[in-house]
């Protein structure tokens, strides 16, 4: 049984940092998903894929895996794009590279 340890990306719909600093341990699916022919629902025989554990640090997640005898894979942290703050009035200021005309 193997697991993935990763730090989730920020939600694109929010500007806050809630649930951003935690590390997530997620089980890898051992059985393929199947589609129910009658209802069309997707299901799996492996219920461990529904479990997601959160840890404060990567080392805590690795220690948990070693204590429980789980094979783990640590995914690299995605780089955070630099955000340049601008105000609405910057769209109309004099001296832009392309002056605003309408």
N, C-alpha and C positions, 0 to 999 in steps of 0.2 A: 504494500500500500504506500503510495507516494503522495506528497503534499507540495503545494507551492507557497512560498512566503514572499509577499510583495508589499510595497507601500502604494496604496491607491492614489490615482490622480485626482486633482481637484475637480469638483463638479463644474461643468461649463455653464450651468444655469445660475450659479450663485457666486458671489464674490467673497464669501466668508471662508474660513479655514476649519470649519467643524468636521470632525472625523478625518482630518487630513494628516495628522501627526502619528496615527496608529499604524502598526504593521498588521497585515491580515494573513492568516493561515487558512488555506483553502484546499480541500481534498480533490485530487484528480479523479475523474470518472474512470471506473474500472469496467463498466458495462456500457455499451452503446445505447443511445436514446432510440426509442421506437415510437411510431405514430399509431395511435389507436384507430383501427379502421372504421369504427362506428361513429365516434365523436370527433376524431381528428386531433385529440389532445396528444401532446408529447409527454412521454413518461420514460422512466428508467427504473431498473431493478436495484440500482445502487442509491441508497438514501443518504450516504455520507456526503454527496455533492451539495446537499442542502445546508451543510454545517460550515460556518465561517467563524473562526475564532480571531479575536483582536488582541494585540499585545502592545505595550507601550514602546518596547524596543525590539530590534531585530535579534539581539542576543537572547532575550526571553523566549522568543518563538523558536529559535534554534535549540535552546535548552529543553523546551517542551518536547520537541521532536526526538531529541536524543534520549530523554527520559522515557518516552513512550515507544521507542523503537521504530520510528517512522522515517522512511527515506524522504529527504527534503531537497528542494531546489529553491535557491534564493534568486529572485529576479532583480535585475539592477533597477535603481531608482531613476525614473524618467527626469530629464532636466526640466527645470521650470523656465518658461519663457519670460524674458524681461518685459515688463509692462511700463510704458511711458505715459505718465499722467498728462492729460491735456484738458483744457477747458473748451467749452463750446465756442467761445469768442476767438480761439486760435484759428478757427476755420476762415475767419474774415480779416485777420490782421494784415497790415501792410508789410511787405517784404517776404511773403511766403515764396516758396520756389515756383509755384504756379498761382498767380493772383486769381481771386475769385471774381467771376463776372457772371452776370445774369441778365 
